[in-house]
Amino acid sequence: MKFIAARELRIRPGRVWKQLAQDDVVVTSKGRPIALITKITAETLERDLAQIRKARALGALEENQREAVRSGRDRLSDKDARAR
């Protein structure tokens, strides 16, 4: 995976497209990742978007589970959980 500064993307977009032919590109701003550019086609667009959304949803669920463990909510009874 390649990393490129947002400024570089703005100044030399052709360079990003060349890198994209080989690998995904992570766009950074002030050294922090802000976007992922990945190669897709018209045929795979809907499938790729669905997979990204699914991965984000699973990540959010995992974070909620971790937070429940940290806060002790994972040990609540069903009755107590419904009361909240």
N, C-alpha and C positions, 0 to 999 in steps of 0.2 A: 504494500500500500504506500502510495506517495503522499507527501504533505506539501502544500503550497500555500503561501500567504495570500490573503484576499487581495492585497495590493498587486501581487504578481499576476493574479488572475485578471485583474482589471487592465494591467499594462500589457501583458503577453498572453491573451486567451488561447492563441494557437498552440502554445507550448503545453497548455493543459489538455487540449484535445489530443495532442500526440501522446501524452502520458496516459490518457484515458484509454487509448487503444491497447495498452499493456496491462493496466491495473486500475483499481479504484483510486480516487483522489480525495484526500481530506483537505478542506479549506480551513485555514487558521486565521485568527485575528488576535494580535498581541500574544501570539504563541499558543493560543487556546483553540481547540477544534470548534468550528461553528457550523460546518456543513460537510456532507459527503456527496461527491459526484460519482455516479456509477453508470456504466454503460448499459443501455437498454435498447430495445427495438420497439417498433409499433406493435409487433406481435406479442411481446412480453410485458408491455407497460402495465396492463391491469393486474396480471399475476404478480409482477414485481412490487407494485404498490400494495397489494393485499398482503404480501409476505412482510413488507416493512411495517405495515400497520399491525400485523399479528405479533411481530417481534416487539414492537413498542408496548402493546397491550400486555404481553407476557412479562416484560420488564417492569411495568407498573404493578402488576399483580405480585411479582416477587418482592418488590420494594414494600408493598403493603404488608406482605407476610413478615418480612424482616422487622418492620416497625411494630407489628403486633407482638412479635417475640420480645423486642426491646422493651416495650411498654407493659408486657405481661397480659395483654388482651388475649393472647393465644390460649390462656388458661381459664377464660371465662366460661361459665356454663352456657348452654344454649339459651336458657331463660334470661340470664343476665345480659347476654349479648343482644337479645331482642329488645330488652328494656332500654338499651342505649340508643 
